[in-house]
């Protein structure tokens, strides 16, 4: 193993350790929040607990699944290319989305809600009777502009080949990424992640409009803004490789 490869491997292992530390810290925080103080204190601190069929719970469940695949794709591409620019982007995406996934799952634990809801289809929180949902969160902030007309509209997406939500890669595409090398792996990863981000942005904007928990709405808005910035960067990276987004 060359010195360069050893350094890169250490960087990724260290990054993985940071992600795991953040996740464990999130679990500890949730456990503390659930166990500390008497019942009256907990009720006062959280007067509105989302229901299992709420937009808040639906977004947390679905985005946790969506994020997990982004982390998976990012770890796949690290072993398929030596390109530092793509590896750096993949590291940033894996670290950020693993951390956010820990927060989303932590909220579900805090709300004592299941991470998988029986009888609920992915993204039905965006389409199932939420058209009249309040457009202001518990923190008094407005929802993201430009979302009028999304609530109550069907996504028209049919899960297939392991792709459960818009933007998610199929099992076939993931297998292609696992066997690609060099520039081919870079281009496929950037194209798959571009699609992934587009689907994630739509979901985040849906939560920014429909969710009622202030912290979750703020996280969703931050996700949409950050992923849009990464979309722009990935478009430039694809162009530099003589390629373009798939759609």
Buried (B, 14 or more C-beta within 10 A) or exposed (E): EEEEEEEBEEBBEEBBEEBEEBBEEBBEBBEEBEEEEEEEEBEEEEEEBBEBBBBBBBBBBBBBBBBBBBBEBBBBBBEBBBBEEBBEBBBBBBBBBBBBBBBBBBBBBBBEBEEEBEEBBBBBBBBBEBEEBEBEBBEEEEBBEEBEEBBEEEBEBEBEEEBBBBBBBBEEBBEBBEEBEEBBBBBBBBBBBBBBBBBBBBBBBBBBBBBBBBEBBBBBBEBBEBBBEBBEBBBEBBEEBEBEBEE
